[in-house]
Amino acid sequence: ISDNLLRPAYHSANLLNHLVNDIIDFSRIKKFRFQLNITEFDFHQLLSELEQLFSLQIAKKLLRFSIDDSGLDLSCFKNDQQRLTQVLINLVSNAIKFTQQGEIKIIVTKNQGLYRIGVKDTGIGIREGDKEKLFKEFGTLNGEEYRSMNNHGIGLGLMISNTIVRCLGSQGIACESEYGKGSYFYFDLPQDLTHLGYNEPESSLRLNHVTLKTDFTINRGQCLCRRILIVDDNDYNLMVLGRMLKKRNFELIEAYDGEDALNKLVSSYQHYQQCKESSCRRVNLVLSDLNMPRRD
């Protein structure tokens, strides 16, 4: 199997895994069945593992990454390590997505007996009017610049993370941001959650069987479609869909955003109108992704 097929498959599998996990967490939150597993863990080690986890992504974008844990006077925490890691992964991932140059920093300070844990970046920032959308269900930011940096997001990550930190003993995630200069997301956390009277048993959700049935039955000999315009800003999706359609002998035109698609659609129609040949065909069908850059 060629590398150009394995990489898209691996990328798509990871994306699907994150989406499924977000939807599972979202479902548990809606049904009030969200439980924690409280253990003792080394917070310094957790931060070190996060740095290793994101090292390749940081290097690929030529960003700087640092950890300022000078305010961490106690290394041993008693909380849900997995859920805390999940929140920090979400915050750092967002920072990487929306930062094109500069620095991303994890900061730990002491604040009125609690530990303030935050992620600061020098990214695109957030407009004041958009901040209220951040922690809502399916809350995504409008604007071409946001969508071009986050074309796979469905708007659940921050909402789930905010709910998790509340379960971990925080008042929630706060955001300080200036458009064009960067953002700072942070939350306050107790060093020992059991001191607040929380002692939940471990609970896990197991997904035993997932069955995906795909029945792609469109055939050139069974419909009037001959030429299809496929529109997607993801090269992997275009390649997979293109291969599926070419096997059925369809003629394809590819476009990478909404404006490109409209231009090619108009050009195809004008050519069809002027063409005298019987073999000339116009676009019969458009298959398009949603939330496209430049124009939806």
C-alpha positions, -999 to 999 in steps of 0.1 A, spaced: 0 0 0 15 33 -10 24 60 15 1 86 0 -28 63 9 -17 53 44 -11 88 56 -46 100 47 -61 69 64 -40 75 95 -49 112 96 -86 104 91 -86 77 118 -71 101 143 -96 128 134 -125 103 138 -112 91 171 -111 126 185 -146 133 172 -160 101 187 -144 108 220 -158 144 221 -193 131 212 -191 104 239 -181 129 265 -208 153 253 -234 126 256 -223 117 292 -223 153 302 -259 158 289 -270 127 308 -252 138 340 -232 105 340 -198 121 340 -176 106 367 -140 109 377 -111 87 387 -92 104 415 -55 93 419 -22 108 431 1 119 403 32 140 397 22 172 380 57 181 369 58 147 350 24 154 335 37 188 321 69 171 308 49 145 290 27 172 274 59 190 261 70 157 245 36 151 230 34 184 212 71 187 203 67 176 166 37 199 160 55 228 176 87 221 155 66 218 123 52 253 127 85 267 139 69 279 172 85 282 206 71 262 235 79 267 272 66 257 306 67 281 335 59 261 366 77 283 391 45 286 411 42 248 415 56 243 450 39 209 454 45 183 427 20 157 440 -16 163 430 -47 143 439 -72 147 411 -82 130 379 -49 129 359 -65 116 327 -92 143 326 -68 171 335 -45 159 307 -74 159 284 -82 196 292 -46 207 287 -43 188 255 -74 206 242 -60 240 253 -26 235 238 -40 220 206 -62 251 202 -32 273 208 -11 255 181 -40 257 156 -45 294 160 -8 305 163 12 310 131 43 325 147 57 332 181 53 313 214 30 290 233 35 287 271 20 267 299 20 287 331 14 275 366 10 300 394 -4 301 430 -36 320 434 -54 322 468 -45 287 479 -53 272 444 -31 266 415 -38 286 384 -30 266 353 -31 284 319 -20 282 283 -9 314 267 -2 320 230 7 348 205 -19 336 180 -47 353 162 -67 361 193 -105 364 197 -127 393 190 -147 406 221 -180 397 206 -170 361 199 -159 352 234 -194 343 245 -195 315 218 -164 297 231 -179 275 258 -213 268 241 -223 236 225 -210 235 189 -196 270 194 -173 278 165 -159 312 156 -170 329 124 -146 343 98 -124 329 71 -92 332 92 -106 310 120 -121 284 96 -89 281 76 -70 272 108 -96 250 123 -115 233 94 -121 201 113 -134 215 146 -170 209 156 -171 232 186 -173 208 215 -137 208 229 -139 239 250 -174 232 262 -163 197 274 -131 210 289 -150 237 308 -173 211 322 -144 188 332 -125 215 351 -157 223 371 -158 186 381 -122 189 391 -129 216 416 -125 247 395 -150 276 388 -144 271 351 -121 282 323 -115 319 319 -103 336 287 -83 368 282 -77 376 246 -69 405 222 -76 401 186 -44 400 166 -22 396 197 -30 363 213 -50 345 240 -47 332 276 -70 304 288 -67 295 325 -85 278 354 -78 275 392 -75 240 406 -71 226 442 -40 205 448 -62 178 465 -97 174 452 -106 150 481 -103 179 505 -135 193 489 -153 161 499 -151 145 464 -145 108 464 -161 92 433 -153 56 422 -137 51 389 -161 49 360 -153 40 324 -172 40 292 -164 12 268 -173 12 232 -174 -25 224 -186 -25 189 -187 2 163 -202 -8 129 -199 16 100 -218 5 69 -211 24 38 -233 17 8 -221 39 -21 -244 28 -50 -241 57 -74 -231 44 -108 -227 62 -141 -249 38 -159 -278 43 -135 -281 81 -135 -279 110 -158 -248 125 -141 -217 125 -162 -196 154 -149 -193 160 -111 -178 190 -94 -163 180 -60 -154 207 -35 -133 203 -4 -104 222 12 -90 190 25 -67 173 0 -72 139 16 -110 141 12 -107 151 -24 -83 123 -32 -106 96 -15 -138 109 -31 -121 113 -65 -109 77 -65 -144 64 -56 -160 84 -84 -133 77 -110 -137 39 -105 -173 45 -118 -160 64 -148 -174 98 -138 -157 130 -152 -144 151 -123 -137 188 -117 -120 196 -84 -123 229 -64 -106 238 -31 -130 264 -17 -164 280 -23 -152 308 -46 -131 284 -67 -161 261 -70 -184 290 -83 -158 301 -108 -154 266 -122 -191 260 -122 -197 292 -142 -168 284 -166 -181 250 -172 -216 262 -180 -203 290 -203 -181 264 -222 -211 241 -225 -232 270 -240 -206 278 -266 -196 243 -275 -210 228 -307 -197 193 -300 -221 166 -288 -194 154 -264 -195 186 -245 -210 182 -210 -218 206 -183 -216 199 -145 -245 178 -135 -238 174 -98 -219 193 -71 -206 174 -40 -194 200 -15 -181 202 20 -196 226 45 -177 255 62 -155 263 32 -128 290 33 -132 322 12 -169 315 5 -195 290 18 
